[in-house]
Amino acid sequence: MKVLITGATGLVGSEIVNLCKQNNITVHYLTTRKGKIQSQEGYRGFYWNPDHNEIDMACFHGVTTVVNLAGASISKRWTRSNKKKIVDSRVKSLKTLRLGISKLKNHNINTIVSASAIGVYPNSLSNYYREAETGVDDSFLGKVVSIWEQEVDKFREINMQVAKIRIGLVMSDKGGALPQMAKPVKYYVGASLGAGNQWQSWIHIQDLARIFLHVATKELHGVYNAVAPNPVTNEKLTKEIAKVLGRPLLLPNVPRAILQMVLGDMSYILFASQRVSSKKIVETGFDFMYPNICRALENIFRDKENYNPSDTLYHKEYCS
């Protein structure tokens, strides 16, 4: 098996690449930076520029599956220019890939497994969302994911199977939201956000990479939620981070108005509530290594300087 990965050097992509290496799966990857191109056994880089529909056609040689992770981060102020970049980076990368594959005379590329996001689901404190949900959140993030998925679906026009992986809050110490959430807790200024009752459907980075590989190797198609089986509220997540770091939570919840003042419209992603089901991916035979938030955080922080399982504020039985 040989996969072509976009976004291979990012947080999720790096984890997928490592997993591919462990399973002797050859990786081709695309990068917009020529200085990041490497060529070694089982791992080879190729240049592309989606803004100009440029792609090194050699990247497709021998590939059977495309894993698409390309897209600018949503975690920056939602100015008009940033909003355009967030949408364009997703649409243009997919268009460039599709155009490149359509030009191939002979190939064995039969599947694209593309990242998506649970932000497509409407904001709700009570609903429990499965993949069949047709409602779309009326936020900018809901619009982004809807446009993103529509562009992925166009790969069916060139006779490819399409799988869309709707990713939840990624738990990793190497990037994403968790380090930003843990930092104030570490320095004794941690607190829940707003009312703290918004649902946060999360997933450990290792399980997320395993889902992408599971879908790719089994040649699954359709939509799959990439979230752990047990979502938690923001208040619960904040408390679990404090427990594993051995820190008390001394401050009251951070008012929503303050974060709106600091972050602007982007603060919406901190308060959006999406309780999402992982049942569909489990029914395909996938087993989660980290189904519970306490186990996931313990794994992430256990080798870190500030993690002390003997601390009086940390009780091992809370993971039982």
C-alpha positions as CSV (number, residue, x, y, z in Angstrom):
1,M,0.0,0.0,0.0
2,K,1.2,3.5,-0.8
3,V,-0.5,6.7,0.4
4,L,-0.3,10.3,-0.6
5,I,-0.7,12.7,2.3
6,T,-1.3,16.4,2.3
7,G,-0.6,18.2,5.5
8,A,1.8,15.4,6.5
9,T,4.1,17.7,8.5
10,G,1.3,19.0,10.7
11,L,0.1,17.7,14.1
12,V,-2.2,15.0,12.8
13,G,-0.2,14.3,9.7
14,S,3.0,13.6,11.6
15,E,1.2,11.1,13.7
16,I,-0.3,9.3,10.7
17,V,3.1,9.3,9.0
18,N,4.7,7.6,12.1
19,L,1.9,5.0,12.1
20,C,2.4,4.3,8.4
21,K,6.1,3.7,9.0
22,Q,5.3,1.3,11.8
23,N,3.0,-0.6,9.4
24,N,5.5,-0.6,6.5
25,I,3.2,1.6,4.4
26,T,5.0,3.8,1.9
27,V,4.2,7.5,2.2
28,H,4.3,10.2,-0.5
29,Y,3.6,13.7,0.9
30,L,3.0,17.1,-0.6
31,T,4.5,20.3,0.7
32,T,4.4,24.0,-0.4
33,R,7.9,24.4,1.0
34,K,10.7,23.1,-1.2
35,G,13.0,23.1,1.7
36,K,10.8,20.5,3.5
37,I,11.1,17.9,0.7
38,Q,12.8,14.7,1.8
39,S,13.5,11.5,-0.1
40,Q,14.2,8.4,1.9
41,E,13.0,4.8,1.9
42,G,9.3,4.7,2.4
43,Y,8.9,8.5,2.7
44,R,9.2,10.9,-0.2
45,G,8.1,14.5,-0.5
46,F,6.8,16.4,-3.6
47,Y,6.2,20.1,-4.2
48,W,2.8,21.6,-4.9
49,N,1.2,25.1,-4.9
50,P,-2.6,24.9,-4.7
51,D,-3.0,28.6,-5.1
52,H,-1.8,28.1,-8.7
53,N,-3.0,24.6,-9.3
54,E,0.6,23.4,-9.4
55,I,1.5,19.8,-8.4
56,D,4.4,17.5,-9.1
57,M,2.6,14.7,-11.0
58,A,5.2,12.2,-9.8
59,C,3.6,12.3,-6.4
60,F,0.8,10.0,-7.7
61,H,3.1,7.2,-8.9
62,G,2.0,3.9,-7.3
63,V,-0.4,5.6,-4.9
64,T,-3.7,3.8,-4.0
65,T,-5.1,6.2,-1.4
66,V,-5.0,9.9,-0.8
67,V,-5.2,11.2,2.8
68,N,-6.1,14.9,2.8
69,L,-5.3,17.0,5.8
70,A,-4.6,20.3,4.1
71,G,-6.2,23.5,5.5
72,A,-5.2,26.7,7.3
73,S,-5.8,26.7,11.1
74,I,-9.1,28.0,12.3
75,S,-7.5,29.1,15.6
76,K,-6.8,32.7,14.7
77,R,-8.9,35.8,14.7
78,W,-11.7,35.5,12.1
79,T,-10.9,38.6,10.1
80,R,-12.2,38.8,6.6
81,S,-8.8,37.9,5.2
82,N,-8.3,35.0,7.6
83,K,-11.8,33.6,6.8
84,K,-11.0,33.7,3.1
85,K,-7.7,31.9,3.8
86,I,-9.4,29.2,5.9
87,V,-11.9,28.4,3.1
88,D,-9.6,28.8,0.1
89,S,-6.8,26.6,1.6
90,R,-9.3,23.7,1.9
91,V,-11.0,24.2,-1.5
92,K,-7.9,24.9,-3.6
93,S,-6.0,22.0,-2.2
94,L,-8.8,19.6,-3.1
95,K,-9.3,21.1,-6.5
96,T,-5.6,20.8,-7.2
97,L,-5.6,17.1,-6.2
98,R,-8.7,16.3,-8.2
99,L,-7.4,18.1,-11.3
100,G,-4.0,16.2,-11.0
101,I,-5.6,12.8,-10.6
102,S,-8.1,13.5,-13.5
103,K,-5.1,14.0,-15.8
104,L,-3.6,10.6,-15.1
105,K,-4.0,8.1,-17.9
106,N,-3.5,5.0,-15.8
107,H,-3.6,4.9,-12.0
108,N,-4.8,2.8,-9.0
109,I,-5.9,5.6,-6.8
110,N,-9.4,4.5,-5.7
111,T,-10.0,6.3,-2.4
112,I,-9.6,9.7,-0.7
113,V,-9.8,9.9,3.1
114,S,-10.3,13.6,3.9
115,A,-10.2,15.4,7.2
116,S,-13.4,17.3,8.2
117,A,-14.7,18.6,11.5
118,I,-17.5,18.0,14.0
119,G,-18.0,21.8,13.9
120,V,-20.6,21.1,11.1
121,Y,-23.1,19.9,13.7
122,P,-25.5,22.5,15.2
123,N,-24.6,24.0,18.6
124,S,-26.6,22.1,21.2
125,L,-26.4,21.2,24.9
126,S,-28.9,18.3,24.5
127,N,-28.5,16.7,21.1
128,Y,-26.3,13.6,20.5
129,Y,-25.1,13.7,16.9
130,R,-24.5,10.8,14.6
131,E,-23.3,11.0,11.0
132,A,-26.8,11.0,9.5
133,E,-27.5,14.4,11.0
134,T,-28.4,16.8,8.1
135,G,-28.5,20.1,10.1
136,V,-25.5,22.4,9.7
137,D,-24.3,24.9,12.4
138,D,-25.1,28.4,11.4
139,S,-21.7,29.7,12.3
140,F,-18.7,30.4,10.1
141,L,-17.2,27.1,11.2
142,G,-20.4,25.3,10.1
143,K,-20.1,27.0,6.7
144,V,-16.4,26.1,6.3
145,V,-17.0,22.4,7.0
146,S,-20.0,22.3,4.6
147,I,-18.0,23.8,1.8
148,W,-15.1,21.6,2.6
149,E,-17.1,18.4,2.5
150,Q,-18.9,19.4,-0.8
151,E,-15.5,19.8,-2.4
152,V,-14.4,16.4,-1.2
153,D,-17.6,14.8,-2.6
154,K,-16.5,15.9,-6.1
155,F,-13.9,13.1,-6.1
156,R,-16.8,10.8,-6.9
157,E,-16.9,12.4,-10.3
158,I,-13.6,10.9,-11.1
159,N,-14.7,7.4,-9.8
160,M,-13.0,7.6,-6.4
161,Q,-14.5,6.4,-3.1
162,V,-14.8,9.2,-0.6
163,A,-14.4,9.0,3.2
164,K,-14.8,12.1,5.4
165,I,-13.4,12.0,9.0
166,R,-15.1,14.6,11.2
167,I,-12.5,15.4,13.8
168,G,-13.2,16.5,17.4
169,L,-11.0,18.2,19.9
170,V,-7.6,16.6,19.4
171,M,-5.7,15.7,22.6
172,S,-2.0,16.0,22.2
173,D,0.9,17.8,24.0
174,K,2.6,18.6,20.7
175,G,0.0,21.1,19.5
176,G,-3.6,21.9,19.1
177,A,-5.9,23.1,21.9
178,L,-4.6,21.0,24.9
179,P,-1.3,22.8,25.6
180,Q,-3.2,26.1,25.6
181,M,-5.8,24.7,28.0
182,A,-3.2,23.1,30.2
183,K,-0.9,26.2,30.4
184,P,-3.1,28.4,32.7
185,V,-3.9,25.3,34.8
186,K,-0.2,24.7,35.3
187,Y,0.3,28.2,36.6
188,Y,-2.7,28.1,38.9
189,V,-4.9,30.4,36.8
190,G,-7.0,27.7,35.1
191,A,-10.8,27.9,34.9
192,S,-13.7,26.6,33.0
193,L,-15.0,28.8,30.1
194,G,-18.4,30.5,30.3
195,A,-21.0,28.3,32.0
196,G,-18.7,25.3,31.4
197,N,-21.6,23.1,30.4
198,Q,-20.8,23.0,26.6
199,W,-20.0,19.6,25.3
200,Q,-16.5,18.9,24.0
201,S,-16.2,15.7,21.9
202,W,-12.5,14.9,22.0
203,I,-10.0,12.3,20.7
204,H,-6.5,11.2,21.6
205,I,-4.0,12.0,18.8
206,Q,-3.0,8.3,18.5
207,D,-6.6,7.1,18.1
208,L,-7.2,9.8,15.5
209,A,-4.2,8.6,13.4
210,R,-5.4,5.0,13.9
211,I,-8.9,5.9,12.6
212,F,-7.4,7.4,9.4
213,L,-5.4,4.3,8.8
214,H,-8.3,2.0,9.7
215,V,-10.5,3.7,7.1
216,A,-7.8,3.7,4.5
217,T,-6.7,0.1,4.9
218,K,-10.3,-1.2,5.0
219,E,-11.2,1.0,2.1
220,L,-14.2,2.4,3.9
221,H,-16.3,5.2,2.5
222,G,-18.8,7.7,3.9
223,V,-18.7,10.0,6.9
224,Y,-17.2,8.9,10.2
225,N,-17.0,10.9,13.5
226,A,-13.4,10.8,14.9
227,V,-14.3,11.3,18.6
228,A,-13.8,9.2,21.7
229,P,-16.9,7.3,23.0
230,N,-17.2,9.5,26.1
231,P,-17.5,13.3,25.4
232,V,-17.2,15.6,28.4
233,T,-18.3,19.1,29.3
234,N,-15.7,21.9,29.3
235,E,-16.0,22.0,33.1
236,K,-15.2,18.3,33.4
237,L,-12.3,18.5,30.9
238,T,-10.8,21.4,32.9
239,K,-11.1,19.5,36.1
240,E,-9.5,16.4,34.6
241,I,-6.6,18.5,33.3
242,A,-6.1,20.0,36.8
243,K,-6.2,16.5,38.4
244,V,-3.6,15.0,36.1
245,L,-1.3,18.1,36.6
246,G,-1.8,18.1,40.3
247,R,-3.1,21.7,40.4
248,P,-6.2,23.2,42.1
249,L,-8.7,25.3,40.3
250,L,-8.9,28.5,42.3
251,L,-10.6,31.0,39.9
252,P,-14.2,31.4,38.9
253,N,-15.2,30.6,35.3
254,V,-14.0,32.9,32.6
255,P,-16.9,35.1,31.4
256,R,-17.8,34.6,27.8
257,A,-17.9,38.4,27.2
258,I,-14.2,38.7,28.1
259,L,-13.1,36.0,25.6
260,Q,-15.3,37.6,23.0
261,M,-13.5,40.9,23.6
262,V,-10.1,39.3,23.3
263,L,-10.7,36.8,20.5
264,G,-13.6,38.3,18.6
265,D,-15.8,36.0,16.6
266,M,-13.3,33.2,16.9
267,S,-14.3,32.8,20.5
268,Y,-17.3,30.9,19.2
269,I,-15.3,27.7,19.0
270,L,-14.6,27.8,22.7
271,F,-18.3,27.8,23.5
272,A,-19.9,25.7,20.7
273,S,-21.4,22.5,22.2
274,Q,-21.4,19.3,20.1
275,R,-21.9,16.0,21.7
276,V,-21.0,13.5,19.0
277,S,-21.3,9.7,18.7
278,S,-18.4,7.4,17.7
279,K,-20.7,4.4,17.3
280,K,-20.4,4.1,13.5
281,I,-16.6,3.8,13.5
282,V,-16.8,1.3,16.3
283,E,-19.2,-0.8,14.3
284,T,-16.5,-1.2,11.6
285,G,-14.3,-3.0,14.1
286,F,-12.3,0.0,15.4
287,D,-11.2,-0.2,19.1
288,F,-10.3,2.9,21.0
289,M,-7.1,2.9,23.0
290,Y,-8.2,5.9,25.0
291,P,-12.0,5.9,25.4
292,N,-12.0,8.0,28.6
293,I,-10.5,11.5,29.1
294,C,-8.7,10.6,32.3
295,R,-6.7,7.8,30.6
296,A,-6.0,10.0,27.6
297,L,-4.6,12.8,29.8
298,E,-2.7,10.4,31.9
299,N,-1.0,9.0,28.8
300,I,-0.2,12.5,27.4
301,F,1.2,14.0,30.6
302,R,2.7,11.0,32.4
303,D,6.2,11.6,31.2
304,K,6.1,15.4,31.7
305,E,7.9,17.4,34.3
306,N,4.7,18.5,36.1
307,Y,2.9,15.2,36.2
308,N,3.1,13.5,39.6
309,P,0.8,10.6,40.1
310,S,1.6,10.6,43.9
311,D,0.4,14.2,44.3
312,T,-2.4,14.4,46.8
313,L,-4.6,16.1,44.2
314,Y,-4.2,13.2,41.8
315,H,-6.2,10.1,42.6
316,K,-5.6,7.1,40.4
317,E,-9.0,5.6,41.1
318,Y,-10.7,8.5,39.2
319,C,-9.8,6.6,36.0
320,S,-11.4,3.4,37.1
